[in-house]
Amino acid sequence: MLSPDGKQIAYFTIAENGFSTVIVKYPIPAEEVFIEIKKPDDESDKKSNEKKNKQIVNLTPQFPPEPWEYIVSDFVTWPFNGRNGDWSRTGNKIAFFAQKNRDHALFIIDAEKPDKILQTIYVPFDQSFSPIFSPDGETVYFSAAEKITRDIYAIDLKSQKTVNLSNDERFDTAPAVSPDGKRIAYIGSDGDFQHIFILNLENGEKKQLTFGRFNDNSPSWSDDGATIVFTSDKGDQVWKIYPIDAASKTISQWTDYFGSSDMPIFARGKNDLIYYAVYRDDDEHKGFIYSNWEIFEALLLKPIKQFVAEDKGESTDFSFTDRNLSFYKLDAEQIENPNPSPQKWVIDGGDVNIGADTYWGMFGSSWFGWSNILDSRHHLFQFSLSGNYFRVLDYIYLNEEKRLGRQYEVYNRKYPFYYAFYGIATGRPRQSVIRMTDYQEFGATAAMRYPIDKFNRYEFYASLRNRDFSMPIGLDEEWIIGNPEQFNDQDLQMFRLLNNSSGSNLVAGAAFVRDTVFYSGITQGPLHGNAVRAQVEFAPPMGKEFKGFYSLSVDARTYRRLSSGVLLAGRISLFDSSKKAGDFVLMGGADMIRGRPYGSLVGNQIAYGSVELRFPIVDAVLFPRKFALGPFRGILFGDAGIAKFSGEKFPAQKGFSYGAGIQFLPLTFLWTQENHKWVPSFYFAYNW
């Protein structure tokens, strides 16, 4: 994109965070001849790059997902005909498309004031690309699809009304408006190839400008309207630059570069000077994740060759000698008379282990499942058992063919209750009652997920279940109170909670989930965004067997990027349930109130908050023989929580911890302040 005065150029590139696309502008430097074999020393090259970086201005410093999820460009979408944005000749405006909600929205920003959005327009079409301003800056031309057919459209920026300009059966893309605003050059399909067409905006007449068994792309006009420069893969299927005289149709080949040349534009007031992007095939070490694109300025001295564009009547079918070996005729009425697609399934499974012994009885484990070819319907069955004390039988059916996803589950489970809370990072919870309880549950669940958009969804579920919390014979409140060396107040309250929760429940629940978190390999986890889950669960009391309860929970997290590797993270968790729900939260360990023993705070009514700063220490530690470890990151944190059991007269449990740590994830070494001493702890876990 070229500024109105021709002194600055704007382009799309990847931000320092490594994944979001930004638009930057850069003053065009004084003429400098590019010589391939020139290799400046490291110091001079470093100074040159530092000078250039100071002149680069980021015009879109906003961080996704607001005000957009991503800017539409070849970095994040498939390579498409035409340019991804345009700089108006009046008013210093830049237009581009960005993903917003469910499709591409048109954004107009101020080229002189980074971060200032002038307009956001939701275009009523699919997959809009290649916005181009009219000479007066009041209209934007673009390519979009409606019911599969892609055409060239115009949108009035004031009224936001759209008009279909090409309106034909061709695949029309890459519009470029002439300086007088009377003609549009664009790319249209010509059989199996794509060529340049000219649309007269005054009378709607369309004429084909180029012909042949090759493809053309990215047309752009000179300031005098006499020449159109474009790219073509004519000859050897390598994209080269060609200008064409609009009157005589004389085409000149301008470049013969080993690598792709793309998106050429004329310099202001020039017919022999262009700016264009080059894909550097010769530099295999420069880019690893993204392609090696560089911007060049080129002065035409003498054409490599010239020829006149003419229709020679060549076939435009892209033929193969064996193209009819596998031929399948589509039903022309398949949309009006849809037939169910044939169901083909892929079956997978794990090793089957089954055995028996005279002490434990039967034992074994395995799983198997089958999914359709589209991976939208899944069946999964798994089992694991060991004698009479451990059993997991589970069947799940998942259907994601429609927007409203559905899942059904039937299960039967039995195991020591502490298994549900055991983790490598935390071990077993400290509560003796939890460790002494056996848990058994069987039931059926139906659940639905409805996505509002990519970041928000609703979840609904209902289940019919029976639970049993079995404790050793003789374990009662009197025994717990009479053995303070083995049990404490938490154990007494936990006993009462579990003892009141055995029985059947008919449960209904709903949740709202929002997740806009972006992840980064640099931070080895979240980098920026917000996540929240708010859930309500209810079971009505029905007779003696079906117990009623309620449960409410909220978990909210926020991540604020301070730089490419530094972020500030915050978290709030709230939970409240009635006793007969049988639900509770354990705090301590690697996740909540770090540095305190796992389960040091427990209750069915809790509040928890945490804030931490995550930052890089060393990217890698190098060892001989090219061995390296890293990255090593640091963390400063503060946690606070409160927990209690509903209906109990015991005082609420409170916990607070703060400290610092070093992480080589998933290994975490922490030092927390306790009784004026720094107490070390070690966890095997990732950050929340």
C-alpha positions, 0 to 999 in steps of 0.5 A, spaced: 500 500 500 502 506 497 501 513 501 498 519 497 504 522 496 508 516 495 513 517 500 511 511 505 509 504 504 504 500 508 505 492 508 502 486 512 507 483 517 507 478 523 508 482 530 513 480 535 509 476 539 509 471 533 502 469 531 498 476 530 498 479 523 499 487 523 499 493 518 505 497 519 508 503 515 515 505 513 518 511 509 521 509 503 528 510 503 533 513 498 534 509 492 539 503 494 541 498 489 540 491 491 546 487 489 545 479 491 552 478 493 553 484 498 554 481 505 555 487 510 559 485 516 554 484 522 555 490 526 553 495 520 548 490 519 545 491 526 546 498 526 542 498 519 536 494 522 536 498 528 535 505 524 529 501 520 526 499 526 525 506 529 522 508 522 517 502 522 510 505 525 505 499 527 498 502 525 494 496 528 497 495 535 490 492 538 491 485 541 486 480 539 481 478 540 478 485 540 477 489 536 478 483 531 480 476 531 485 476 526 487 481 520 485 477 513 492 476 510 496 471 506 499 469 513 493 467 516 488 465 510 489 461 504 493 465 498 488 469 495 488 474 489 489 481 490 492 485 495 489 485 502 488 492 504 489 499 500 491 506 502 486 511 500 489 517 495 485 522 500 483 522 507 489 518 509 485 512 510 487 505 510 482 499 509 482 492 510 478 486 512 479 482 519 475 476 522 470 479 526 464 475 529 463 469 524 466 472 518 470 478 515 468 485 517 471 491 513 475 496 517 477 503 516 483 506 520 487 512 520 493 512 517 496 517 521 493 515 528 495 508 530 490 505 534 484 509 531 478 505 528 474 510 523 469 505 521 467 498 522 462 495 517 459 488 517 459 486 510 453 481 508 457 476 504 462 470 505 469 471 505 470 478 503 477 480 500 481 485 497 478 492 499 480 497 494 478 505 495 475 509 489 479 515 487 475 520 492 475 515 498 468 514 498 467 507 496 470 501 497 471 495 492 472 488 494 471 481 492 466 477 496 461 470 495 454 470 495 451 462 495 458 460 493 458 465 487 464 470 487 463 477 484 466 484 485 462 489 489 462 496 491 460 499 498 458 506 499 462 508 506 456 513 508 450 509 507 454 502 507 449 500 501 452 494 497 452 493 489 454 487 485 458 490 479 460 483 476 454 479 477 456 473 473 458 466 473 466 467 473 470 467 480 471 474 480 477 477 485 482 482 486 479 489 483 483 495 482 480 501 480 483 506 475 485 513 477 479 516 474 474 512 477 471 509 471 474 502 470 475 496 474 481 491 472 479 485 476 481 477 475 476 473 473 476 465 471 477 463 464 475 456 464 480 453 468 485 459 468 484 466 471 485 472 467 484 480 467 478 483 465 476 490 465 469 493 467 466 499 465 463 502 471 459 507 466 455 502 462 457 495 465 461 493 459 466 487 461 472 485 456 477 480 457 484 483 457 489 477 457 488 470 454 492 463 454 493 457 458 496 460 464 494 465 470 494 472 472 493 475 478 494 482 482 492 488 477 494 495 479 494 501 475 499 507 473 497 514 475 495 516 468 491 510 467 495 508 461 498 501 464 496 496 468 501 492 472 500 484 474 503 478 475 503 472 471 505 464 471 506 464 464 511 460 461 514 456 467 509 457 473 513 462 476 510 468 478 513 474 474 511 481 473 508 484 467 505 491 465 500 491 459 499 497 455 491 498 456 490 501 449 495 497 445 494 491 449 502 490 449 505 486 455 512 486 457 515 481 461 519 485 467 522 480 472 525 473 471 526 472 478 528 465 481 522 466 486 515 468 486 514 476 485 507 478 488 502 484 488 506 490 484 504 497 485 506 503 481 510 509 484 506 515 484 507 518 477 511 513 474 510 508 469 517 504 470 518 504 477 514 499 482 514 496 488 513 489 489 513 483 494 518 477 493 518 470 496 525 469 497 526 461 495 534 462 495 534 464 503 532 457 506 534 459 513 531 466 514 524 464 515 521 457 519 514 459 521 512 464 516 515 465 508 521 469 506 517 475 504 521 482 502 519 488 499 523 491 493 523 497 488 524 495 481 526 500 475 524 498 468 530 499 464 529 494 458 523 489 457 526 481 457 521 480 452 514 483 449 508 480 446 501 483 444 495 480 448 490 476 444 485 470 444 488 465 440 483 460 441 487 456 446 483 451 450 482 453 457 481 446 460 487 444 465 487 437 462 491 431 464 492 425 460 489 420 465 483 425 468 477 421 466 480 414 469 476 416 476 470 420 474 464 421 478 458 424 476 455 429 481 447 429 481 445 436 479 439 435 483 443 433 490 441 440 493 434 440 492 433 432 493 439 431 498 440 423 500 444 421 506 451 420 505 453 413 506 456 412 513 463 409 513 467 408 520 474 408 522 475 403 528 480 404 533 482 401 540 487 399 545 490 393 548 486 388 551 488 386 558 484 381 562 486 376 568 484 374 574 488 372 581 485 368 587 486 374 591 484 380 587 479 377 583 478 379 575 482 385 573 483 388 566 483 394 562 482 397 554 478 401 550 475 402 543 471 406 539 469 408 532 468 415 528 465 416 521 469 419 516 467 426 517 469 425 524 463 428 527 460 422 530 464 418 535 462 412 539 467 410 545 467 405 550 472 404 555 473 399 561 478 398 567 477 394 573 481 391 579 477 386 583 471 389 587 475 395 589 476 399 582 471 399 576 470 404 571 465 402 565 464 408 560 460 409 554 460 415 550 456 417 544 458 424 541 455 428 535 457 434 532 454 434 525 450 440 527 451 447 531 448 444 537 453 438 539 450 433 543 453 428 548 450 422 551 454 417 556 452 411 561 457 409 566 458 405 572 464 407 577 467 404 583 474 406 586 477 409 593 474 416 593 481 419 594 483 417 586 478 423 584 483 428 587 490 424 586 495 428 582 502 427 580 503 434 582 499 434 589 499 427 591 493 425 596 489 430 599 491 430 607 483 429 609 483 422 613 476 421 611 477 422 604 482 417 604 478 412 608 472 413 603 470 408 597 466 411 592 461 408 587 456 412 582 452 409 576 448 413 572 446 416 565 448 423 562 445 428 556 449 434 554 448 439 549 453 445 547 451 451 543 457 455 540 454 463 540 461 464 536 468 462 536 469 465 543 462 464 547 458 458 548 452 455 552 452 448 555 446 444 558 446 438 561 441 433 565 443 426 569 440 421 573 445 418 578 446 414 584 452 415 588 454 412 595 460 414 599 462 408 603 466 409 610 469 403 614 464 400 619 465 404 626 467 410 623 462 415 626 462 422 629 463 420 636 469 416 633 472 422 629 471 427 635 474 422 640 481 421 636 484 428 635 491 425 633 488 422 627 482 426 625 481 434 625 475 439 625 475 438 617 475 431 617 468 431 622 465 436 617 467 432 611 464 426 614 457 430 615 458 432 608 459 425 605 454 422 609 448 426 607 450 426 600 449 418 598 443 417 594 439 418 587 439 425 584 435 428 578 440 433 576 439 439 571 445 444 569 447 450 565 453 454 564 456 460 560 463 459 557 467 465 554 474 464 552 478 469 548 485 466 551 491 466 546 497 461 547 504 462 545 510 458 545 514 463 548 510 463 555 509 456 554 502 457 556 497 463 556 499 470 553 493 474 553 485 474 553 480 472 558 476 466 560 470 465 564 466 459 566 459 460 570 455 454 572 449 453 576 446 446 577 440 444 581 436 437 583 429 437 586 428 433 592 423 427 590 421 423 596 426 419 600 431 417 595 432 423 590 435 428 594 435 435 592 441 440 592 443 446 588 450 448 586 453 455 583 460 456 581 464 461 577 472 461 575 474 467 571 481 468 569 485 474 565 492 474 562 495 481 560 501 481 555 506 486 557 511 484 552 512 478 548 514 474 554 512 477 560 504 477 562 500 479 568 495 473 570 489 474 575 484 469 577 478 469 581 474 462 583 467 462 587 463 456 589 457 455 593 453 448 594 448 445 599 450 439 603 447 434 599 450 436 593 456 432 595 461 437 592 467 441 595 473 444 593 480 442 596 486 448 596 493 448 597 498 444 592 500 446 585 494 450 583 491 454 589 494 457 595 501 454 593 506 452 598 501 450 603 499 442 603 494 440 598 487 440 602 489 444 607 483 448 606 477 445 604 469 446 604 463 447 599 463 454 600 470 457 597 473 464 595 479 464 592 484 469 588 491 469 585 495 474 581 502 473 578 507 476 574 510 471 569 517 473 565 523 470 562 529 468 565 534 465 560 531 462 553 536 456 553 542 454 557 547 451 552 551 445 553 557 441 549 555 437 543 549 442 541 545 440 547 540 445 550 535 446 556 530 451 556 527 456 556 527 458 564 522 462 566 520 466 573 514 467 577 512 472 582 505 470 585 500 472 591 494 467 593 489 468 598 483 463 599 477 462 604 473 456 605 468 453 610 462 448 610 455 450 609 451 449 616 457 448 620 459 453 626 466 452 625 470 458 623 472 459 616 479 457 614 483 462 611 489 461 607 494 466 604 501 465 600 506 469 596 513 468 593 517 467 587 519 461 583 523 458 577 520 454 572 522 449 567 515 447 565 512 442 567 517 443 573 516 448 578 521 450 584 517 455 589 519 459 595 514 461 599 514 466 605 512 462 612 513 464 619 519 469 616 522 464 612 522 462 605 520 455 604 521 451 598 517 446 594 517 443 588 511 441 583 510 437 577 505 442 573 503 447 568 501 454 569 493 455 570 
